[in-house]
Every structure is written in structure tokens, then in C-alpha cells.
Amino acid sequence: MTDLGDFDWNHIRSFLATAETGSLSAAARQLGQTQPTLSRQIAALEADLGVMLFERVGRALEITQAGMELLDHTRTMGDAANRIALAASGQATSVEGRVRITASDVMSAYILPDVLHMVRAQAPRLQIDVIASNDIRDLMRREADIAIRHVRPDQPDLIAKLVQEASGHFYATTDYLNRAGRPKSKRALSQHEFISFGDTDQMIAYLKPLGIHLSDENFRLGSQNGIVAWEYAKQGFGIAPMSQVVGDATPGVERALPGMEPIMFPIWLTTHRELHTSRRIRLVFDLLAEFLSK
């Protein structure tokens, strides 16, 4: 691909906003531009590149394969540009105030600490309040400034960024698998004890299309709290699903069915429009996006 430095940054920024919001109208609102202007900028970028970046399907836009390849490059450029803008408006070390982040209890406890070290190093005067909750907090009511969730919000006034398609597996302790036997197939999983995270019926319904058929009899122990449920799995009570990042790093546990394809789930980073005017939210949002995208 031609060096992106040869192209108009405004055109690239328009493409990036459209790809991430999924529509010209949403991207125009995000950038404070008109929809025709945005459309012309994307058309100009397509002409310069000699490829089609979006296809119109009914009233919706679908990104093409060429667009997906370009998106990988422009996300890096966009994050860098945001950090440059922050530095131009004032050093990150001078940023202060409170930023509230809501994420699941598991992510809050096991994944966020690494990125919070980065935030502390770059903006030591910031106050971070982590709301560890498995409920979907309403950003529009300002219950949080930034949300990390597995579903995309449907409110048009929010800014949402898909930062990762994460993977998960089933895990159990080595002692449990030595005692209960190692399952050789998805069907064999139905003979094992499972730890439930939250609503058991929802968990059973989610796993059924994956070819994993469980019933209430498989779930003798569980908790609405993900950290507690994971602790029960670590204590050898049974098998539990967990993100690969957490599960593979936990001593004493192993994948219960190593040959099974991973369970994929999206990670969305969401905030309100104050992102464009608040240096503290911009800084934390960009650091989270950079960290979670890895």
C-alpha cells in the first residue's frame, strides 16, 4: 500500500470515522462536518488509492476488504494524531480531574491494572474511579465517562470503538481434570461440573449454538460476581469459561478442551461526546484503545 503520509489527513480521518461508526451520518456528527463533505472526502481517498473502501447495501455501508486493510493502518495514525493534539494543548502530566471507567469485574481486576499503570505514568494527577460492574451503565446519564463492554451501544450520541475481537476458552484446574477426566470432545463436556457466571439459563442458551449442550445439572455452583466464580474454578470445583488473556496467565489451570476453537467476543470502548473537548477523557480513552487493541 502507498505510504499514507502522501494523502490528505482529513480524507483519512473521514474514512476512519465512517468505518468506526458504520455510517456517514454518524461520522459527520462525530467530526462536526456535513454528510456531503464527508462523502466527497472518502470519494477523493478512494480515487487516490484506486480502490473501493465502502459498498452501499440498502441504506447501510459495508466496508470492503481493501477498506479493512486500510483501517488497520489508519487506526494507528488516528491514535498517534490524538496524542499529538493532546501534547499540543498541554502536557499529559498536567492533566487532572476524575475519570470514571466502567468494566466487568473480571476485566477490572485482571486486565485493567496494566493500562492503569500507563495512565499513572503519563498523567499522575488524574484520579481514576473504576466501576466494576457486569451491568451496562448508562453513559448518557453520566454514570461513567468510559465504558468497556462486549456489546455496541445503540445510542447515536455515543462514540463507540471496536478495539478487539477477543478470544476465550474453557478452563479447569489440573487437579480437577486429573480427577474428573479430560474431555475429548464438546459432547464430553456435558459430563462435567461447570461454574456459572451470572444467569445459568443465559449461559446454557449461549453455548448451545456452539455445539455444547449443558443443563442445570451441570451447574452446581456459581456466582453473579465473575471474580468469585473464577475463584471457584481455581479451587477445582469445575470448568469455567474465561478470556484467554486471564485464563492462560492463571497458575494451576489449563484449557479443558485445548483443541476446541476459541469463543470469540467483541470488546467495545464507548464514551460520550465530551471526548472531543475533555483532555482527561481523551487521554484515558486513547490509552485504553491502544492497550486493548493489542
Disulfide bonds with the S-S distance in Angstrom:
none
